Amino acid sequence: MRQPSVRARRVAAASVSLVLAAGAAACGPKDNDAKGAGGDSTPHKGGTLTVLNANPQQDFDPARLYTSGGGNVPSLVFRTLTTRNREDGAAGAKVVPDLATDTGRPNKDATVWTYTLKKGLKYEDGTPITSADIKYGIERSFAPELSGGAPYLRDWLVGAADYQGPYKDKKGLDAIETPDERTIVFHLNKPEGEFPYLATQTQFTPVPKSKDTGTRYEEHPVSSGPYKVVENENDGERLVLERNTHWSATTDAERKAYPDKIDVRSGLDSSVINQRLSASQGADAAAVTTDTNLGPAELAKVTGDKDLASRVGTGHFGYTNYLAFNPSTKPFDNAKVRQAISYAIDRSSVVNAAGGSALAEPATTFLPDQKSFGYTPYDLFPAGKAGDPAKARALLKEAGHANGLTITLTHSNAKDFETSPEIATAVQDALKKAGITVKLQGLEENDYSDKIHDVKSEPGFFLAHWGADWPSGGPFLAPIFDGRQIVKDGANFNTGLLNDKSVNAEIDAINKLTDLDQAAERWGALDKKIGEKALTVPLFHPVYKRLYGEDVKNIVISDWTGVLDISQVAVK
């Protein structure tokens, strides 16, 4: 996942489809009966599940969606070669087979990946799913008119950089071979040990060429999952799904598909969503949300109500909020100044500004505190809970600022409890104790995003955040710290402008590993090595708290998405 401020809609899709989203185990046993509310917690087939969302499920075309693990709503319709493991907590951060028989078979250097499809796979019309359909589905995602999905395939596949999709280039991609109806082979430019994670993205959804209607395909995409689209109003504002009778649970170990019907209603105010879930009247008793958190005030009310508290799902998504430095700008070109600010930070006040400890956890590492990322605990500039202004002043003196200094902190005016005025003010107050005067520069969301992601206009000191496209250190560290990913004429995410040959080389070395546990350990060690440069100040990791209706059962929240997985939910 890219930075949410840039791709807010897509991020709603990481939890949903990210278009979010989004430590401890990510599920609700500590807060509620993880398997459901009500007297009979046994899940049953039948009924209608209502989804109440703020963000419309736009661009409901597998080529255009930017998802993590196949998404939430999209994953009900679109199956992919691999998918996320649909289990609570850390177990849910694993990649598992979906349409394929396994997570992929690499050659010796992980530049060629081979997959075999399961037998008996069918579309909603009963026709068989073939490897050629997956190849075509990927190829159409390159068409300019169907842009929006993850960019990795253009970079990773041999000869794909300038490919314009099958509408303009009918020859297709030679990098994808389909020697028979059940085999598909991918040829990559360089070793990619995490290819099985990428194969969870919806671009790997099979699309029958004869049913492709181009930009209109989103109105009725051909289902390979347990549900088919029967209604799509106002570009995903209302989405109605009913059972795909040709889907077979014998080929799909991940999706439970308990409800007969799923009714997705979007464009709702977040407060309205939480009010309706709280009241649980009528159809809302069997309702969930995939993109709306409880805010601090709402959470306080819910916590005081035993019934409501039992209907709160708690999750963690791989995501870090941090302070970013531009080391090409004074005084941040001096590492001691950056270290001083790191020591001065009062994480307790920052966490309170983010909604309190129930909604945010303090961070001292850039990687999220989950095993799949390779989390390695470290605190290189220990500030304690309330900051260490004395240590900060000493470092400032060494840096030639014995009388303190004045700096500007750029932030967004959006009320998101992440890069917003509340967080900026908490940082301002903490640094004041260390003799640092902070002037706040608040920008409207679009202006803020444009400014911090342009090398030419990037401020010296600003609030930022990053979320993962999949639960690994690779898509977390590489976009922010790989010098070869610095973009001089476009959206740049390497905020510290780091171009360290040893860091770049280690990223390449880890990418060659197909043992994901071994790779995770290396990502953790690299995180610490980069952390020594004090190019960022990790502040906190968000915690998701979401209500669900009183008739909703079988709550599963994984560390992959951090939100309730609607493929597991029962309502009867």
C-alpha positions in Angstrom: 0.0 0.0 0.0 1.2 3.4 -0.8 0.9 6.4 1.5 -2.8 6.8 2.4 -2.7 10.6 2.0 -1.9 10.0 -1.7 -4.2 7.1 -2.2 -6.9 7.6 0.4 -9.5 5.8 -1.8 -7.2 2.9 -2.6 -6.4 2.6 1.1 -10.0 2.2 1.9 -9.3 -0.6 -0.5 -6.6 -2.3 1.6 -8.9 -2.8 4.4 -11.7 -3.1 2.0 -9.8 -3.5 -0.8 -7.4 -1.1 0.8 -9.4 0.8 -1.1 -7.8 0.2 3.5 -7.6 0.7 5.1 -4.7 -1.1 7.0 2.2 -5.4 17.9 -0.3 -7.5 19.4 -2.5 -10.1 17.9 -5.1 -8.4 15.7 -8.3 -9.7 16.9 -11.0 -9.3 19.4 -10.7 -12.0 22.0 -9.6 -9.4 24.5 -12.5 -7.2 23.7 -15.3 -9.5 22.6 -16.3 -13.0 21.7 -14.2 -13.3 18.6 -16.6 -15.7 17.1 -19.7 -13.6 17.4 -22.4 -12.0 19.5 -25.7 -13.3 20.5 -26.9 -16.5 22.1 -26.0 -19.0 19.4 -22.5 -18.2 18.2 -22.4 -21.1 15.7 -22.3 -19.6 12.2 -25.0 -20.7 9.8 -25.6 -20.2 6.1 -28.3 -17.8 5.0 -29.5 -14.2 5.5 -28.4 -10.9 4.2 -25.2 -9.1 5.3 -25.3 -5.3 5.1 -22.1 -3.4 4.7 -22.2 0.3 5.8 -19.3 2.3 4.4 -18.2 5.8 3.9 -16.2 5.2 0.7 -17.9 3.9 -2.4 -16.5 0.7 -3.8 -15.5 2.5 -7.0 -13.8 1.0 -10.0 -15.1 -2.6 -9.3 -12.8 -4.0 -12.0 -10.0 -6.3 -10.9 -7.6 -4.4 -13.2 -8.3 -1.0 -11.5 -8.4 -2.0 -7.8 -5.4 -1.4 -5.6 -5.9 -4.1 -3.0 -4.0 -5.9 -0.2 -4.5 -9.6 0.0 -7.3 -9.4 -2.6 -9.3 -6.9 -0.7 -12.4 -7.3 1.4 -15.5 -6.8 -0.7 -13.6 -7.5 -4.0 -12.4 -10.8 -2.6 -16.0 -12.1 -2.5 -16.1 -11.8 -6.3 -12.5 -12.0 -7.5 -10.3 -15.0 -6.7 -6.6 -14.8 -7.4 -3.6 -17.2 -7.6 -2.9 -16.7 -3.9 -4.7 -15.0 -1.1 -4.3 -14.1 2.6 -4.9 -16.7 5.2 -8.3 -16.0 6.7 -7.5 -16.4 10.4 -7.2 -14.2 13.4 -4.1 -12.3 14.3 -0.6 -13.2 13.2 -1.7 -16.4 11.5 -3.7 -14.3 9.1 -0.6 -12.5 7.8 0.4 -15.6 5.9 0.0 -16.0 2.1 -1.9 -19.2 1.0 -3.0 -20.8 -2.3 -6.3 -19.6 -3.8 -6.9 -20.6 -7.5 -3.5 -22.2 -7.5 -2.5 -25.5 -5.9 0.4 -23.8 -4.0 1.9 -20.4 -3.4 4.2 -20.8 -6.4 7.3 -22.7 -7.4 10.3 -20.5 -8.0 13.4 -21.3 -10.0 16.8 -21.2 -8.3 17.1 -17.4 -8.3 13.4 -16.5 -8.0 13.3 -14.9 -11.4 10.8 -17.5 -12.7 7.6 -18.5 -10.9 5.3 -21.3 -11.9 1.7 -21.9 -10.8 -0.7 -24.8 -11.4 -4.5 -24.1 -11.2 -6.7 -26.4 -9.1 -9.1 -28.7 -11.0 -12.8 -27.9 -11.3 -12.5 -24.0 -11.2 -15.5 -22.3 -12.8 -16.9 -18.9 -13.5 -20.5 -17.8 -12.5 -21.8 -19.1 -15.9 -20.3 -22.5 -15.4 -17.4 -22.2 -17.9 -14.0 -23.3 -16.8 -11.3 -20.9 -15.5 -8.0 -21.3 -17.4 -4.5 -20.0 -17.1 -5.0 -18.0 -20.3 -7.8 -16.1 -18.5 -5.4 -15.1 -15.7 -2.8 -14.0 -18.3 -5.4 -11.9 -20.1 -6.6 -10.4 -16.8 -3.1 -9.3 -16.0 -2.5 -7.9 -19.5 -5.7 -5.8 -19.5 -4.5 -4.2 -16.2 -1.8 -2.5 -18.3 -4.4 -0.7 -20.4 -4.2 3.1 -19.7 -8.0 3.3 -19.5 -7.9 0.6 -16.7 -5.2 2.1 -14.6 -5.3 2.3 -10.8 -3.9 -1.1 -9.7 -0.6 -1.9 -8.0 2.4 -0.9 -10.2 4.6 -3.9 -9.4 3.9 -5.9 -12.5 5.1 -3.2 -14.8 8.4 -3.1 -13.0 8.8 -6.8 -12.3 7.8 -8.6 -15.6 10.3 -8.9 -18.4 9.5 -6.4 -21.2 6.4 -5.0 -19.4 7.6 -1.4 -18.8 6.1 0.1 -22.0 3.3 -2.4 -22.6 -0.1 -0.7 -23.2 -2.5 -3.7 -22.7 -4.3 -6.0 -25.1 -6.6 -3.4 -26.6 -3.6 -1.7 -28.3 -1.1 -4.6 -28.3 -2.9 -7.9 -29.0 0.3 -9.8 -29.0 0.4 -9.8 -25.2 3.2 -10.2 -22.7 5.9 -12.8 -23.6 6.9 -12.7 -19.9 3.7 -14.7 -19.0 3.5 -18.2 -20.5 0.5 -20.6 -20.4 1.8 -23.9 -21.7 -1.5 -25.6 -20.9 -4.9 -24.7 -19.5 -3.8 -25.2 -15.8 -0.2 -23.8 -15.9 1.0 -20.2 -15.9 4.7 -19.1 -15.8 6.0 -15.6 -14.9 9.4 -14.4 -16.0 10.8 -11.5 -13.9 13.5 -8.9 -14.4 15.1 -9.6 -11.1 14.7 -12.0 -8.2 11.5 -11.5 -6.2 11.1 -13.8 -3.3 7.8 -12.2 -2.4 6.0 -12.8 -5.6 3.4 -15.0 -3.8 2.3 -11.8 -1.9 1.9 -9.9 -5.2 -0.2 -12.7 -6.6 -2.9 -11.9 -4.0 -3.6 -8.6 -5.8 -6.8 -8.5 -7.9 -4.8 -8.0 -11.1 -4.3 -11.8 -10.9 -8.0 -12.4 -11.2 -9.0 -14.5 -14.3 -11.0 -12.5 -16.9 -12.6 -14.3 -19.9 -11.6 -12.4 -23.0 -15.0 -13.0 -24.6 -16.7 -11.3 -21.7 -14.4 -8.3 -21.4 -16.3 -5.0 -22.0 -13.4 -2.7 -21.3 -14.3 0.3 -19.0 -17.8 -1.1 -18.6 -16.6 -4.5 -17.2 -16.9 -3.1 -13.6 -20.7 -3.0 -14.0 -20.8 -6.8 -14.2 -17.4 -8.5 -13.8 -17.5 -12.2 -14.3 -17.3 -13.8 -10.9 -14.7 -16.5 -9.9 -15.6 -16.2 -6.2 -18.5 -17.2 -4.0 -20.7 -14.2 -5.0 -21.6 -12.4 -8.2 -22.6 -8.8 -8.9 -26.3 -8.4 -9.5 -26.4 -4.6 -9.0 -23.8 -1.8 -9.1 -25.3 1.7 -8.7 -23.5 5.0 -9.0 -20.0 3.6 -9.4 -20.0 1.3 -6.4 -22.1 3.4 -4.0 -24.6 0.5 -3.9 -23.3 -2.9 -4.6 -25.5 -6.0 -4.3 -23.9 -9.5 -4.4 -25.7 -12.8 -4.5 -24.4 -16.4 -4.5 -22.4 -17.7 -7.5 -23.9 -21.2 -7.7 -20.9 -22.5 -9.7 -18.4 -21.6 -6.9 -17.4 -24.7 -5.0 -16.1 -24.7 -1.4 -14.1 -27.8 -2.3 -11.7 -25.5 -4.4 -11.7 -22.7 -1.8 -10.5 -23.3 1.7 -10.5 -19.6 2.6 -13.9 -18.0 2.0 -16.8 -19.3 4.2 -19.6 -17.5 2.2 -22.3 -17.9 4.9 -24.8 -15.1 3.8 -27.0 -15.6 0.8 -26.8 -11.9 -0.1 -24.4 -9.0 0.6 -25.7 -5.5 0.3 -23.0 -2.8 0.3 -24.2 0.7 0.9 -21.7 3.6 0.8 -21.4 7.3 0.8 -22.5 7.5 4.4 -21.2 9.8 7.1 -19.0 8.0 9.6 -21.1 9.1 12.6 -24.2 7.8 10.9 -22.5 4.4 10.3 -21.5 4.1 13.9 -25.0 5.2 15.2 -26.7 2.6 13.0 -24.3 -0.2 14.0 -24.8 0.8 17.7 -28.6 0.8 17.5 -28.7 -2.5 15.4 -32.3 -1.9 14.3 -33.8 -4.0 11.5 -31.3 -4.9 8.8 -28.6 -3.0 10.7 -28.5 -5.9 13.2 -26.8 -7.9 10.5 -24.5 -5.1 9.4 -20.7 -4.4 9.5 -18.4 -1.7 8.2 -15.1 -2.3 6.3 -13.8 1.3 6.4 -15.1 3.2 9.4 -13.4 3.3 12.8 -14.7 4.4 16.1 -13.4 7.9 17.0 -12.2 8.9 20.5 -15.6 10.2 21.6 -17.5 7.3 20.2 -15.1 4.8 21.8 -15.6 6.4 25.2 -19.3 5.9 24.9 -19.0 2.3 23.7 -16.5 1.4 26.4 -19.1 2.3 29.0 -21.8 0.1 27.5 -21.2 -3.6 28.1 -23.4 -4.7 25.2 -21.7 -2.3 22.7 -18.2 -3.2 24.0 -18.9 -6.8 23.2 -19.5 -5.8 19.6 -16.2 -4.1 18.9 -13.6 -5.7 16.7 -10.0 -4.7 17.4 -7.3 -5.0 14.7 -3.8 -3.9 13.7 -2.7 -3.2 10.2 0.9 -2.7 9.1 1.1 1.0 9.3 3.4 3.7 10.9 2.8 7.4 11.5 6.1 9.3 11.7 8.0 12.5 11.5 10.0 12.9 8.3 13.2 15.0 7.7 14.6 16.3 4.5 18.3 16.2 5.2 19.1 18.4 2.2 17.5 21.3 4.1 19.1 23.1 7.1 19.2 22.5 10.0 18.1 18.9 9.2 21.3 18.2 7.3 22.9 17.8 10.7 22.3 14.4 12.1 22.6 15.7 15.7 19.6 18.0 15.1 17.6 15.1 13.9 18.7 13.0 16.9 17.8 15.8 19.3 14.3 16.0 17.9 14.1 12.2 18.3 15.0 12.4 22.0 12.6 15.3 22.6 9.5 13.6 21.3 6.7 13.0 23.9 5.0 9.9 22.5 2.5 9.8 25.3 1.1 13.2 24.3 1.2 12.2 20.6 -0.7 9.0 21.3 -3.3 11.0 23.3 -3.6 13.4 20.3 -4.2 10.4 18.1 -7.2 9.3 20.2 -5.6 7.6 23.2 -3.9 4.3 23.8 -7.0 2.4 22.6 -6.5 3.8 19.1 -2.8 4.2 18.9 0.3 2.4 20.1 3.7 4.3 20.5 6.4 3.3 18.0 10.2 3.5 18.2 10.7 1.3 15.1 9.8 2.2 11.5 8.5 -1.4 10.8 5.2 -2.2 12.5 5.4 -4.4 15.5 4.3 -7.6 13.8 6.4 -10.7 13.2 5.6 -10.9 9.5 7.3 -7.6 8.9 10.4 -8.7 10.7 9.8 -6.5 13.6 13.0 -6.2 15.7 12.5 -4.1 18.9 14.9 -1.2 19.2 14.9 2.4 20.6 17.9 4.1 19.3 17.1 7.5 20.8 15.2 6.6 24.0 12.9 9.4 24.9 10.9 7.5 27.5 7.2 8.2 27.7 7.4 11.9 27.9 10.6 12.8 26.0 14.1 13.6 27.2 14.5 17.4 26.7 17.9 17.4 28.6 19.5 15.0 26.2 18.0 16.9 23.3 19.4 20.2 24.5 22.9 18.6 24.9 22.8 17.4 21.3 21.6 20.8 20.0 24.6 22.4 21.8 26.9 19.9 20.0 25.2 20.9 16.8 25.9 24.5 17.3 22.5 25.5 18.6 23.2 26.1 22.3 20.4 28.8 22.4 17.9 26.5 20.7 16.5 26.9 17.2 13.3 27.7 15.3 11.9 25.2 12.7 8.7 24.7 10.8 6.6 21.6 10.9 4.3 21.0 7.9 1.1 19.0 8.4 -2.3 18.4 6.9 -5.4 20.2 8.1 -7.5 17.0 7.6 -9.0 15.8 10.8 -7.5 12.3 10.5 -5.7 12.0 13.9 -2.6 11.1 11.9 -1.0 14.1 10.1 -3.5 16.6 11.4 -3.2 19.7 13.7 -3.7 17.7 16.9 -0.6 15.6 16.2 1.4 18.6 15.1 0.5 20.5 18.2 1.6 17.6 20.4 5.0 17.6 18.6 5.2 21.4 19.0 4.7 21.3 22.7 7.2 18.5 23.3 10.0 20.2 21.3 9.4 23.5 23.1 10.7 21.8 26.3 14.0 21.1 24.5 14.4 24.7 23.4 13.1 24.1 19.9 10.4 26.6 18.7 8.1 24.9 16.2 6.1 27.0 13.8 3.2 25.0 12.3 2.4 25.1 8.6 -1.1 23.5 8.0 -2.1 22.8 4.4 -5.3 21.5 2.9 -5.0 17.8 2.1 -4.3 18.0 -1.6 -1.7 20.8 -1.2 -0.1 18.9 1.7 0.1 15.7 -0.4 1.6 17.5 -3.4 4.1 19.4 -1.3 5.6 16.5 0.7 5.8 14.1 -2.3 7.6 16.5 -4.7 11.4 16.5 -4.3 11.5 20.1 -5.4 9.0 21.3 -2.7 9.5 18.7 0.1 9.7 20.6 3.4 12.5 20.1 5.9 10.2 18.7 8.6 6.7 17.2 8.2 4.3 14.6 9.4 3.9 11.5 7.3 2.6 7.9 7.3 3.0 4.6 5.4 1.1 1.4 5.1 2.1 -1.9 3.6 0.8 -3.5 0.3 1.3 -6.8 2.0 2.6 -7.9 5.5 6.4 -7.8 4.9 9.3 -5.5 5.4 9.8 -5.2 1.6 6.9 -2.9 0.6 7.5 -1.0 3.8 11.2 -0.2 3.6 12.0 -0.2 -0.1 9.7 2.7 -1.2 10.9 4.9 1.7 14.6 4.1 1.8 15.7 2.6 -1.6 17.7 5.3 -3.3 16.8 3.9 -6.7 13.2 4.7 -6.0 13.7 8.4 -5.6 11.4 10.1 -8.1 12.6 13.5 -9.2 9.7 14.3 -11.6 6.7 12.7 -9.9 5.4 11.3 -6.6 8.4 10.6 -4.4 8.1 8.6 -1.2 11.8 8.4 -0.2 11.3 11.4 2.1 14.9 11.2 3.5 16.3 11.1 0.0 18.5 8.2 1.2 20.6 6.6 -1.5 23.0 4.4 0.4 24.6 1.6 -1.7 24.8 -0.8 1.2 21.1 -0.3 2.0 20.2 -0.7 -1.7 22.3 -3.9 -1.9 20.7 -5.4 1.2 17.2 -4.8 -0.2 18.3 -6.6 -3.4 19.7 -9.5 -1.3 16.6 -9.9 0.8 14.4 -9.8 -2.3 16.2 -13.0 -3.6 15.0 -14.9 -0.5 12.0 -17.2 -1.0 12.1 -18.3 2.7 9.8 -15.5 4.0 10.7 -16.1 7.7 14.4 -15.6 6.9 13.6 -12.6 4.8 11.6 -11.1 7.7 14.7 -11.3 10.0 16.8 -9.5 7.5 14.1 -6.8 7.1 14.2 -6.2 10.8 17.9 -5.9 10.9 17.8 -3.5 8.0 15.2 -1.4 9.7 17.5 -0.9 12.7 20.5 -0.1 10.4 18.4 2.6 8.7 17.0 3.9 12.0 20.6 4.8 13.1 20.6 7.5 10.4 17.7 9.3 12.2 15.9 10.1 8.9 12.5 9.6 10.5 11.0 9.7 14.0 8.4 6.8 14.4 5.5 8.1 16.4 2.7 5.5 16.6 0.9 2.6 15.0 -2.9 2.9 14.7 -5.3 0.5 16.3 -8.6 -0.1 14.5 -11.8 -0.3 16.6 -14.9 -1.1 14.6 -18.5 -1.9 15.6 -20.6 -4.6 14.1 -24.3 -5.5 14.4 -25.7 -7.7 17.2 -26.6 -10.5 14.8 -23.2 -10.7 13.2 -21.2 -13.9 14.0 -17.8 -15.5 13.3 -15.6 -12.4 13.6 -12.1 -12.9 12.1 -9.6 -10.0 12.1 -6.1 -10.8 10.7 -2.9 -8.8 11.0 -2.9 -8.6 7.2 -5.8 -6.2 7.0 -6.6 -5.3 10.6 -10.3 -5.3 9.9 -13.2 -7.7 10.0 -13.0 -10.2 7.1 -16.5 -10.3 5.6 -15.7 -13.6 3.8 -15.9 -15.2 7.2 -19.0 -13.5 8.6 -22.3 -15.2 9.3 -25.6 -13.4 10.1 -28.0 -16.1 11.0 
